[in-house]
Amino acid sequence: MELREYVTLVVKNWIAILVATVVGVVAAFGLCLWATPQYTATSKVVFTGHGGTDGRALAYAASFAQSRMQTYRVLATTPTVLKPVIAKRGLDETPSELAKRIGVEASQIATVLTISVSDQDAKDAAGIANDVSGALINEVNRMENTNGPKPSITGEVAGPAPVPKSPSSPKTLIYLAIGGVLGLLSSIAVLALRESVVRPSASGEPKPAGTT
């Protein structure tokens, strides 16, 4: 079908297309009501390298801290860090199950880790994010600072996770938009398919000359 034929099809069947679009929006809204809301809370941890007092030593300490960020990103979701959090909060899940609800991002230009936690309860999401940050700092201190009384790297919670005020999922407006678009496109596709099937059947094949 050409573009002109699609336009004619839409104009001729606009009521059916509108109904299908509305049905898609209603179905998406129902899915939003059925889905369990999830809240996401985020905390930020800053790691600082320590060295001597001269510029060269300070630059080396900062470079060393930056080079460790990917290690700390992975460390944040390991059982070593998550077991103390589970014990503290009395969570009924394993470290691997909790890790699925945690997202960790490492800055490429600063020694900052962003830790995000999703939960059905907004306060629990914030509490777990802050507890994971604290447990990670403790593990980094234990792991990195074993060669003397002076720590080589220290961590600090720069931005405690606030309690989220609205759910991060489901995103109702996005769901409604997708439902409407799917309803619109599917109705046009069905009508176009029906038109392509009905048209050859209606036209028929010319009878050979001399036949009755």
C-alpha positions in Angstrom: 0.0 0.0 0.0 1.1 3.5 -0.8 1.1 6.4 1.6 -2.1 7.9 0.1 -3.9 4.5 0.6 -2.8 4.5 4.2 -4.2 8.0 4.7 -7.5 7.0 3.1 -7.6 3.9 5.3 -7.1 5.9 8.5 -9.7 8.5 7.5 -12.3 5.8 6.6 -11.7 3.8 9.8 -10.8 6.5 12.3 -13.4 5.4 14.8 -12.0 1.9 15.0 -8.5 3.2 15.2 -9.5 5.6 18.0 -11.2 2.8 19.9 -8.1 0.6 19.6 -5.9 3.4 20.8 -8.1 4.0 23.8 -8.0 0.3 24.6 -4.2 0.3 24.5 -4.1 3.3 26.9 -6.6 1.6 29.3 -4.7 -1.7 29.2 -1.5 0.2 30.0 -3.2 2.0 32.9 -4.4 -1.3 34.2 -0.9 -2.7 34.1 0.4 0.3 36.1 -2.3 -0.3 38.7 -1.4 -4.0 38.9 2.4 -3.5 39.1 4.0 -3.1 42.5 5.5 0.4 42.9 9.3 0.5 43.3 11.2 3.3 45.0 14.8 4.1 44.3 17.2 5.8 46.7 20.7 7.0 45.9 23.7 7.7 48.1 27.2 9.0 47.1 30.5 7.8 48.5 33.8 9.7 48.0 37.1 8.0 48.3 40.3 10.0 49.1 43.8 8.8 48.6 46.4 9.9 51.2 50.1 10.2 50.7 52.9 12.7 51.6 52.7 16.4 51.8 54.5 17.3 48.6 52.6 17.7 45.3 54.1 14.5 43.7 52.9 12.3 46.5 49.5 13.9 46.6 49.1 13.4 42.8 50.1 9.7 43.2 47.6 9.2 46.0 44.8 10.8 43.9 45.7 8.7 40.9 45.8 5.5 43.0 42.4 6.2 44.4 41.0 6.8 40.9 42.5 3.5 39.7 40.6 1.6 42.5 37.2 2.9 41.7 36.2 0.0 39.4 37.3 -2.4 42.1 35.1 -0.7 44.7 32.2 -0.6 42.2 32.3 -4.4 42.0 33.0 -4.8 45.7 29.8 -2.9 46.6 27.6 -5.9 45.6 29.7 -8.7 47.0 28.6 -10.9 49.9 31.5 -9.3 52.0 29.7 -6.0 51.9 26.1 -7.1 51.7 26.1 -9.7 54.5 26.5 -7.1 57.2 23.7 -5.0 55.7 21.4 -8.0 55.6 22.2 -8.9 59.2 21.7 -5.3 60.4 18.3 -4.8 58.7 17.1 -8.4 59.2 16.4 -8.9 55.4 15.0 -12.2 54.3 17.2 -12.5 51.2 20.6 -13.7 50.1 23.4 -11.3 49.1 22.9 -12.3 45.4 19.2 -11.4 45.7 19.9 -8.1 47.3 22.6 -7.4 44.7 20.0 -7.5 42.0 18.3 -4.5 43.6 21.5 -2.5 43.8 23.1 -0.3 41.0 26.6 1.1 41.4 28.1 3.7 39.1 31.7 4.9 39.2 32.6 8.4 38.1 35.2 8.6 35.3 36.6 11.9 36.4 36.2 11.8 40.2 36.6 9.2 43.0 32.9 9.0 43.6 30.6 6.0 43.7 26.9 6.4 43.3 24.9 3.6 45.0 21.2 3.1 44.1 18.8 0.7 45.8 15.3 -0.2 44.7 12.7 -1.4 47.2 8.9 -1.5 47.6 9.2 0.7 50.6 10.7 4.2 50.2 12.3 4.3 53.7 13.8 0.9 53.3 15.3 1.9 49.9 17.1 4.9 51.5 18.1 2.9 54.6 19.6 0.1 52.6 21.5 2.5 50.3 23.1 4.2 53.3 23.9 0.9 54.9 25.5 -0.4 51.8 27.6 2.8 51.6 28.7 2.4 55.2 29.6 -1.3 54.8 31.5 -0.6 51.6 33.6 2.1 53.4 34.3 -0.3 56.2 35.5 -3.0 53.8 37.7 -0.6 51.8 39.3 0.6 55.1 40.0 -3.0 56.0 41.3 -4.0 52.6 43.4 -1.0 51.7 44.8 0.2 55.0 47.0 -2.8 56.2 50.5 -1.4 55.7 50.7 1.0 58.6 48.8 3.3 61.0 48.2 5.9 58.3 45.3 5.0 55.9 46.1 5.1 52.2 42.5 5.5 51.2 39.5 6.6 53.2 35.8 6.7 52.2 33.1 9.1 53.3 29.4 9.3 52.5 29.1 12.6 50.7 25.4 12.4 49.9 23.3 10.2 52.2 20.3 8.7 50.4 17.1 10.8 51.0 13.8 9.0 51.2 12.2 9.1 47.7 8.9 10.9 47.5 7.6 9.2 44.4 8.0 5.7 42.9 10.6 5.2 40.2 8.6 2.4 38.7 6.2 1.9 37.0 6.5 5.2 35.0 2.8 5.7 34.3 3.1 8.4 31.6 5.5 6.3 29.6 3.4 3.2 30.0 0.3 5.1 28.8 2.1 6.5 25.8 3.4 3.1 24.8 0.0 1.6 25.2 -1.6 4.2 23.0 1.0 3.9 20.3 0.8 0.1 20.3 -3.0 0.3 20.0 -2.8 2.8 17.2 -0.2 0.9 15.2 -1.7 -2.5 15.7 -5.2 -1.3 14.5 -3.7 0.3 11.4 -1.7 -2.9 10.7 -4.8 -5.1 11.1 -6.9 -2.8 8.8 -4.2 -2.7 6.2 -3.9 -6.5 6.2 -7.6 -6.9 5.9 -7.7 -4.4 3.0 -4.9 -6.2 1.2 -6.8 -9.5 1.5 -10.3 -8.2 0.7 -9.3 -6.2 -2.4 -8.0 -9.1 -4.5 -11.0 -11.2 -3.5 -13.5 -8.4 -4.4 -11.8 -7.7 -7.8 -11.8 -11.4 -8.9 -10.1 -12.8 -12.0 -11.4 -12.0 -15.5 -13.3 -14.9 -17.1 -11.8 -16.4 -20.3 -13.5 -15.4 -23.5 -16.3 -17.8 -24.7 -17.1 -19.1 -21.3 -20.4 -18.8 -19.5 
